């Protein structure tokens, strides 16, 4: 078939149009790719998330410091303290899967705003009722509400990172969030301890209420991209379906995440829970410290924990390119090893201040290594998990790992109560079991690179 001159011109023009369109698409795609690759860590929205976290987490750290300490000062019972703090974790365990499910279906910004306003309302209600109701019951309910809110809140924060930050910046972004958390945890107990010792509980409650209100107002201006997903039936049915889907993903598609989760549960049960119960109990009730200074020194010890988290978060950001998942087991071993000097000091020294210094330094060091480990694990999970599952998977990890915490709190509350005068033995037990878990964890993590 012969083509006329006119047909050839039409064909030529069509080829030119197609070529121009292809070039435009390629140019646009290249530009988008280049923009994505050059995306800065501190975008406006991520910066607002960071600032909101600073304010919110400061209030959280201060209130979680003041309320349990107030309970311990009133009763002097480590068993009651451990039992109530254990009960406080139950709502967090139950609500974390729901928080992850909602985080994948609702604008994460709205979740943060609503929960911060609700937290301010809970603290205000406690402040008004503390002289009118049964204080132990009121403290228990308030702590359960606060921990439950945190359980629903954190999946939204962690799931927002992949939506706001390029994958190349995941470790740096997680490092920043952990650094902010540690900084707030550093300032919260120190300032809260000073304020509590000087003026009592009420001013701490007022300051924390203001913090959560300011954080909620700040978060209103955040824009987090999200793709709405439908609820498959009722909220409980959807939660069950999402939880099952996440478990299947962790067990079948990414078993390395499941293995990591088992390690985290073991460390929470035998190491984290011991520190949570031992630190206030040893400093305020066991060590021979002046009563007027005991609460302040406990505040500084909590601040040292947070400072360790701050140092660990900064270190994880600085050495982000050098951190490898298959070597992370060494960090867990380092955490377990730092427990033994506490036990040795309690055996050898009768001086309260010497034991206090050893406890504080060891807790600081434990937090440095554990924070680096946490940043590594969270970045690994965010990288390995599809965007439509990220909130649900993170919530399952929070739920399962947190389930070990109340058991550990109750366990160590009872052990310290039974072992009065032999607190070093309880600490030694914690260190020994944690070290066994850590050595096995190192062997697990070594296989990660191969898998």
Beta strands, then each sheet from edge to edge (+ up, - down):
end
